[in-house]
Amino acid sequence: MNDPIETAIVSLDPATTALAPVLTGFADLWSESLGPAMPISSSFVQYNLQSSTGVVRRLFVAEADGRMVGAALATALHGEPLVTEHGEGWVDALVVAPAVQRRGLGRRLLGEAERWLAAQGCRSVQIGGGLRPFAPGAPQASGSADFFVHCGYTSFEVAWDMAANLAGYTPPALREAPCTVAPATARQADALLAFLRREFPGRWRYEAEMLLAGDGRLADFMLLWTARGVDGCCLLTFPDSRHPIERFYPYQLPKPWGQLGSIGVSADCRGQGFGAALLDAGLRRLHNNGINGCVIDWTTLVDFYGKFGFECYRAYVMLGRTLPA
Ligand SMILES: CC(C)(COP(=O)(O)OP(=O)(O)OC[C@H]1O[C@@H](n2cnc3c(N)ncnc32)[C@H](O)[C@@H]1OP(=O)(O)O)[C@@H](O)C(=O)NCCC(=O)NCCS
């Protein structure tokens, strides 16, 4: 290792700090550290730092010569045991400016984030994949997974963003499934949330509640209806959705950009063609709205989405560790 960098680390609570300079500093630092394929804007940082029920965050920042050179963002969630089944908290981002890497700053920032998460009662930490994520895990191309393993983390999976150009979207042969799929309409929020509480009561239910409690657009959800009611849903992102398309780093794909996911059907309806019908309806809606480059993010179902023309686009290494009691 090179000479350790002694810069002080400052701890900020995004809920109570005047953030404007921090937003720009953080966006610039992320964009420089992750390279040209994964830039972010300060408005995306601001979106990801907005408060949500039960969420507490801490941003650890190191500056040198008046500029942010390192940052770690830690997130914990209280009062939602179905979302944090393993007592997990998240290091949503850990970035060190290339010019000062390999001088101990990343390890110090990670240590600060872990100590703060432990003090919040978290029993484990995951890298990325938080409630307003910058990425599902450590982007494989960044090479940072080895750093986390070096710091005591275990890598347990590789997850993919997959992508397709929907300009010429043609569905694969689909089974007849007794269902209809349509965008959610104004009076269907309760039906959507009842479905999610029943079938996906953890993160997906929480995320939908937060989206709709903010100014998220109900019609960005597609609902799958069977004779008994809502039995599936998927979320779409359009260029004008409230939740930002930036989150999916679509920049290597043809514009306009869109996204699909999460997507799920009731447990007792699986294996009967409902999921494919829902996916197809979502992709056709994106196509009909002129979307070309489309991302299906954070998945391991490479073969399923491959049948619909999607290819692996970006890999993330999922990493975690337990915290000392
Ligand atoms: C990952 C990152 C934060 C590491 O920061 P850093 O300040 O360079 O790391 P440190 O100097 O604290 O390194 C601590 C130890 O890990 C090792 N290490 C650092 N980067 C490594 C890497 N890419 N591969 C393997 N080991 C690495 C160091 O050699 C050091 O080992 P030592 O303590 O035995 O001497 C930095 O490389 C970065 O910002 N990368 C791009 C952003 C990114 O991908 N972040 C993850 C997404 S959230």
The ligand as an SDF file (V2000), in Angstrom:
LIG
                    3D

 48 50  0  0  0  0  0  0  0  0999 V2000
  -13.2480   -0.0710   -3.7740 C   0  0  0  0  0  0  0  0  0  0  0  0
  -12.5820    1.2450   -3.3020 C   0  0  0  0  0  0  0  0  0  0  0  0
  -13.6080    2.0370   -2.4980 C   0  0  0  0  0  0  0  0  0  0  0  0
  -11.3640    0.8900   -2.4040 C   0  0  0  0  0  0  0  0  0  0  0  0
  -10.8570    2.1040   -1.8470 O   0  0  0  0  0  0  0  0  0  0  0  0
   -9.2890    2.2860   -1.4950 P   0  0  0  0  0  0  0  0  0  0  0  0
   -9.1760    3.5190   -0.6980 O   0  0  0  0  0  0  0  0  0  0  0  0
   -8.4930    2.1890   -2.7430 O   0  0  0  0  0  0  0  0  0  0  0  0
   -8.9880    0.9820   -0.6070 O   0  0  0  0  0  0  0  0  0  0  0  0
   -7.9000    0.8710    0.5970 P   0  0  0  0  0  0  0  0  0  0  0  0
   -6.6750    1.6140    0.2480 O   0  0  0  0  0  0  0  0  0  0  0  0
   -8.5670    1.2450    1.8730 O   0  0  0  0  0  0  0  0  0  0  0  0
   -7.6150   -0.6810    0.5810 O   0  0  0  0  0  0  0  0  0  0  0  0
   -7.7160   -1.5230    1.7380 C   0  0  0  0  0  0  0  0  0  0  0  0
   -7.1140   -2.8620    1.3860 C   0  0  0  0  0  0  0  0  0  0  0  0
   -7.7820   -3.4380    0.2490 O   0  0  0  0  0  0  0  0  0  0  0  0
   -6.8760   -3.6540   -0.8370 C   0  0  0  0  0  0  0  0  0  0  0  0
   -7.5540   -3.2940   -2.0800 N   0  0  0  0  0  0  0  0  0  0  0  0
   -7.9800   -2.0920   -2.4680 C   0  0  0  0  0  0  0  0  0  0  0  0
   -8.5770   -2.1520   -3.6650 N   0  0  0  0  0  0  0  0  0  0  0  0
   -8.5010   -3.4190   -4.0400 C   0  0  0  0  0  0  0  0  0  0  0  0
   -8.9500   -4.1180   -5.1830 C   0  0  0  0  0  0  0  0  0  0  0  0
   -9.5910   -3.5070   -6.1910 N   0  0  0  0  0  0  0  0  0  0  0  0
   -8.6790   -5.4340   -5.2550 N   0  0  0  0  0  0  0  0  0  0  0  0
   -8.0680   -6.0840   -4.2460 C   0  0  0  0  0  0  0  0  0  0  0  0
   -7.6420   -5.4650   -3.1020 N   0  0  0  0  0  0  0  0  0  0  0  0
   -7.8530   -4.1540   -3.0250 C   0  0  0  0  0  0  0  0  0  0  0  0
   -5.7320   -2.7080   -0.5560 C   0  0  0  0  0  0  0  0  0  0  0  0
   -4.5350   -3.1490   -1.1540 O   0  0  0  0  0  0  0  0  0  0  0  0
   -5.6560   -2.7330    0.9540 C   0  0  0  0  0  0  0  0  0  0  0  0
   -4.9950   -3.9130    1.3770 O   0  0  0  0  0  0  0  0  0  0  0  0
   -4.0530   -3.9220    2.7150 P   0  0  0  0  0  0  0  0  0  0  0  0
   -4.8600   -3.2640    3.8040 O   0  0  0  0  0  0  0  0  0  0  0  0
   -3.7960   -5.3670    2.9470 O   0  0  0  0  0  0  0  0  0  0  0  0
   -2.8410   -3.1280    2.3790 O   0  0  0  0  0  0  0  0  0  0  0  0
  -12.0780    2.0540   -4.5100 C   0  0  0  0  0  0  0  0  0  0  0  0
  -11.2610    1.2260   -5.3130 O   0  0  0  0  0  0  0  0  0  0  0  0
  -13.1520    2.6310   -5.4020 C   0  0  0  0  0  0  0  0  0  0  0  0
  -13.6430    3.7380   -5.1430 O   0  0  0  0  0  0  0  0  0  0  0  0
  -13.5360    1.8890   -6.4830 N   0  0  0  0  0  0  0  0  0  0  0  0
  -14.5720    2.3550   -7.4240 C   0  0  0  0  0  0  0  0  0  0  0  0
  -15.9070    2.4880   -6.7430 C   0  0  0  0  0  0  0  0  0  0  0  0
  -16.5780    1.1720   -6.5080 C   0  0  0  0  0  0  0  0  0  0  0  0
  -16.5900    0.2850   -7.3450 O   0  0  0  0  0  0  0  0  0  0  0  0
  -17.2230    1.0710   -5.3240 N   0  0  0  0  0  0  0  0  0  0  0  0
  -18.0510   -0.0680   -5.0070 C   0  0  0  0  0  0  0  0  0  0  0  0
  -19.4460    0.2200   -5.4040 C   0  0  0  0  0  0  0  0  0  0  0  0
  -20.4210    0.7640   -4.0670 S   0  0  0  0  0  0  0  0  0  0  0  0
  1  2  1  0
  2  3  1  0
  2  4  1  0
  2 36  1  0
  4  5  1  0
  5  6  1  0
  6  7  2  0
  6  8  1  0
  6  9  1  0
  9 10  1  0
 10 11  2  0
 10 12  1  0
 10 13  1  0
 13 14  1  0
 14 15  1  0
 15 16  1  0
 15 30  1  0
 16 17  1  0
 17 18  1  0
 17 28  1  0
 18 19  1  0
 18 27  1  0
 19 20  2  0
 20 21  1  0
 21 22  1  0
 21 27  2  0
 22 23  1  0
 22 24  2  0
 24 25  1  0
 25 26  2  0
 26 27  1  0
 28 29  1  0
 28 30  1  0
 30 31  1  0
 31 32  1  0
 32 33  2  0
 32 34  1  0
 32 35  1  0
 36 37  1  0
 36 38  1  0
 38 39  2  0
 38 40  1  0
 40 41  1  0
 41 42  1  0
 42 43  1  0
 43 44  2  0
 43 45  1  0
 45 46  1  0
 46 47  1  0
 47 48  1  0
M  END
$$$$
